[in-house]
Amino acid sequence: MWNTPTEEDLAKIPRLYKTEHIPLREKLIQLHFFFGASDWYIVEYDGGDIFWGFAILGGDLMNAEWGYIPLSELKSLNIGGLQVDRDLYWEVQPAGQVYKIRQAWCHIHWEDSLPNSGLACGGEIGSEKA
């Protein structure tokens, strides 16, 4: 893995289940990892190896989902010398403001989960992030 998160980076992420009371669109995306057309958006961390967040694999928005993501698996991906990278320019933001997550929500008919404030499917907001 390129740009592996430091212990300090990981310590800033809420522990698993600490954000259960927060609606999905309002959960704060703490880290972003990417590899080709795949993206992992991290919300929670167990303090060991398990993240919880949103995954888009191979650009497949229809099958993108919230779930558990082992850090060890992200670290082990290596295809022809290419590895998962951490977005060093990522700014913590609500899931509902992340363009690719909004795209996926629209593909799987989660329109009702979107706020009624310019975050509608295909709508633009201030600055689009990965």
Contacts in CASP RR format, 6 or more apart in sequence:
PFRMAT RR
TARGET T0000
AUTHOR 0000-0000-0000
METHOD contacts of the structure
MODEL  1
MWNTPTEEDLAKIPRLYKTEHIPLREKLIQLHFFFGASDWYIVEYDGGDI
FWGFAILGGDLMNAEWGYIPLSELKSLNIGGLQVDRDLYWEVQPAGQVYK
IRQAWCHIHWEDSLPNSGLACGGEIGSEKA
1 33 0 8 1.000
1 74 0 8 1.000
1 75 0 8 1.000
1 77 0 8 1.000
1 83 0 8 1.000
1 84 0 8 1.000
1 85 0 8 1.000
1 86 0 8 1.000
2 83 0 8 1.000
2 84 0 8 1.000
2 85 0 8 1.000
2 86 0 8 1.000
3 85 0 8 1.000
3 86 0 8 1.000
3 88 0 8 1.000
4 75 0 8 1.000
4 86 0 8 1.000
5 31 0 8 1.000
5 86 0 8 1.000
9 31 0 8 1.000
10 45 0 8 1.000
10 47 0 8 1.000
12 30 0 8 1.000
13 30 0 8 1.000
13 31 0 8 1.000
13 42 0 8 1.000
13 43 0 8 1.000
13 44 0 8 1.000
13 45 0 8 1.000
13 51 0 8 1.000
14 28 0 8 1.000
14 30 0 8 1.000
14 43 0 8 1.000
14 44 0 8 1.000
14 45 0 8 1.000
15 44 0 8 1.000
15 45 0 8 1.000
15 46 0 8 1.000
15 47 0 8 1.000
16 44 0 8 1.000
16 45 0 8 1.000
16 46 0 8 1.000
16 50 0 8 1.000
16 52 0 8 1.000
17 44 0 8 1.000
18 44 0 8 1.000
19 27 0 8 1.000
19 28 0 8 1.000
19 43 0 8 1.000
19 44 0 8 1.000
23 113 0 8 1.000
24 66 0 8 1.000
24 95 0 8 1.000
24 113 0 8 1.000
25 94 0 8 1.000
25 95 0 8 1.000
25 96 0 8 1.000
25 113 0 8 1.000
25 114 0 8 1.000
25 115 0 8 1.000
25 119 0 8 1.000
26 94 0 8 1.000
26 95 0 8 1.000
26 96 0 8 1.000
27 43 0 8 1.000
27 94 0 8 1.000
27 95 0 8 1.000
28 43 0 8 1.000
28 92 0 8 1.000
28 93 0 8 1.000
28 94 0 8 1.000
28 95 0 8 1.000
29 41 0 8 1.000
29 42 0 8 1.000
29 43 0 8 1.000
29 53 0 8 1.000
29 54 0 8 1.000
29 90 0 8 1.000
29 92 0 8 1.000
29 93 0 8 1.000
29 94 0 8 1.000
29 95 0 8 1.000
29 98 0 8 1.000
29 101 0 8 1.000
30 42 0 8 1.000
30 43 0 8 1.000
30 45 0 8 1.000
30 92 0 8 1.000
31 41 0 8 1.000
31 42 0 8 1.000
31 51 0 8 1.000
31 86 0 8 1.000
31 87 0 8 1.000
31 90 0 8 1.000
32 39 0 8 1.000
32 40 0 8 1.000
32 41 0 8 1.000
32 42 0 8 1.000
32 86 0 8 1.000
32 87 0 8 1.000
32 90 0 8 1.000
32 129 0 8 1.000
32 130 0 8 1.000
33 39 0 8 1.000
33 40 0 8 1.000
33 42 0 8 1.000
33 74 0 8 1.000
33 84 0 8 1.000
33 85 0 8 1.000
33 86 0 8 1.000
33 87 0 8 1.000
34 40 0 8 1.000
34 84 0 8 1.000
34 85 0 8 1.000
34 87 0 8 1.000
34 130 0 8 1.000
35 77 0 8 1.000
35 82 0 8 1.000
35 83 0 8 1.000
35 84 0 8 1.000
35 85 0 8 1.000
36 58 0 8 1.000
36 82 0 8 1.000
37 56 0 8 1.000
37 58 0 8 1.000
37 59 0 8 1.000
38 55 0 8 1.000
38 56 0 8 1.000
38 57 0 8 1.000
38 58 0 8 1.000
38 59 0 8 1.000
39 55 0 8 1.000
39 56 0 8 1.000
39 59 0 8 1.000
39 100 0 8 1.000
39 130 0 8 1.000
40 51 0 8 1.000
40 53 0 8 1.000
40 54 0 8 1.000
40 55 0 8 1.000
40 56 0 8 1.000
40 69 0 8 1.000
40 74 0 8 1.000
40 84 0 8 1.000
41 53 0 8 1.000
41 54 0 8 1.000
41 55 0 8 1.000
41 95 0 8 1.000
41 98 0 8 1.000
41 100 0 8 1.000
41 101 0 8 1.000
42 51 0 8 1.000
42 52 0 8 1.000
42 53 0 8 1.000
42 69 0 8 1.000
43 51 0 8 1.000
43 52 0 8 1.000
43 53 0 8 1.000
43 54 0 8 1.000
43 95 0 8 1.000
44 51 0 8 1.000
44 52 0 8 1.000
44 53 0 8 1.000
45 51 0 8 1.000
45 52 0 8 1.000
48 71 0 8 1.000
49 70 0 8 1.000
49 71 0 8 1.000
49 72 0 8 1.000
50 68 0 8 1.000
50 69 0 8 1.000
50 70 0 8 1.000
50 71 0 8 1.000
51 68 0 8 1.000
51 69 0 8 1.000
51 70 0 8 1.000
51 71 0 8 1.000
52 66 0 8 1.000
52 67 0 8 1.000
52 68 0 8 1.000
52 69 0 8 1.000
53 66 0 8 1.000
53 67 0 8 1.000
53 68 0 8 1.000
53 69 0 8 1.000
54 64 0 8 1.000
54 65 0 8 1.000
54 66 0 8 1.000
54 67 0 8 1.000
54 95 0 8 1.000
54 101 0 8 1.000
54 104 0 8 1.000
55 64 0 8 1.000
55 65 0 8 1.000
55 66 0 8 1.000
55 67 0 8 1.000
55 69 0 8 1.000
56 64 0 8 1.000
56 100 0 8 1.000
56 101 0 8 1.000
56 104 0 8 1.000
57 63 0 8 1.000
57 64 0 8 1.000
61 100 0 8 1.000
61 103 0 8 1.000
61 104 0 8 1.000
61 107 0 8 1.000
61 108 0 8 1.000
62 104 0 8 1.000
62 107 0 8 1.000
62 108 0 8 1.000
64 101 0 8 1.000
64 104 0 8 1.000
64 107 0 8 1.000
64 108 0 8 1.000
74 84 0 8 1.000
75 84 0 8 1.000
77 83 0 8 1.000
77 84 0 8 1.000
87 130 0 8 1.000
90 129 0 8 1.000
90 130 0 8 1.000
91 129 0 8 1.000
93 129 0 8 1.000
95 101 0 8 1.000
96 102 0 8 1.000
96 105 0 8 1.000
96 114 0 8 1.000
96 115 0 8 1.000
96 119 0 8 1.000
97 119 0 8 1.000
97 125 0 8 1.000
97 129 0 8 1.000
98 129 0 8 1.000
98 130 0 8 1.000
99 128 0 8 1.000
99 129 0 8 1.000
99 130 0 8 1.000
100 130 0 8 1.000
102 114 0 8 1.000
102 119 0 8 1.000
102 121 0 8 1.000
102 122 0 8 1.000
102 123 0 8 1.000
103 121 0 8 1.000
103 122 0 8 1.000
105 111 0 8 1.000
105 113 0 8 1.000
105 114 0 8 1.000
105 121 0 8 1.000
106 121 0 8 1.000
106 122 0 8 1.000
111 120 0 8 1.000
111 121 0 8 1.000
114 120 0 8 1.000
114 121 0 8 1.000
118 124 0 8 1.000
118 125 0 8 1.000
119 125 0 8 1.000
END
